[in-house]
Amino acid sequence: MTETHDVACSRCGRTAAGIAEPPVAGDVGQLVYDHVCRECWSEWFEQSVNVINHHGLNPALREHRLQLYEIMKEFLNIPGRTPSQ
């Protein structure tokens, strides 16, 4: 069972419940887990469908996935460079 944890959310600025587990593998997933609340993650998850469709991204392709991660980090206000995955 995953423990509940609070985060100082990088997007909304509130201290709130974080997501249950890293949403993707690697450093990017850990950044989201450590810095994004559940509500803001839910908003990104809905927005990501629009981003994927608008930009014609295929998340199975590494280059497209990295582009999606950069857009996600901007949306969620997560600082730093996206590690390559």
Secondary structure, DSSP 8 states (H G I E B T S, - for coil): -----EEE-TTT--EEEB-SS-SSSHHHHHHHHHH-BHHHHHHHHHHHHHHHHHHT--TTSHHHHHHHHHHHHHHHT--S-----
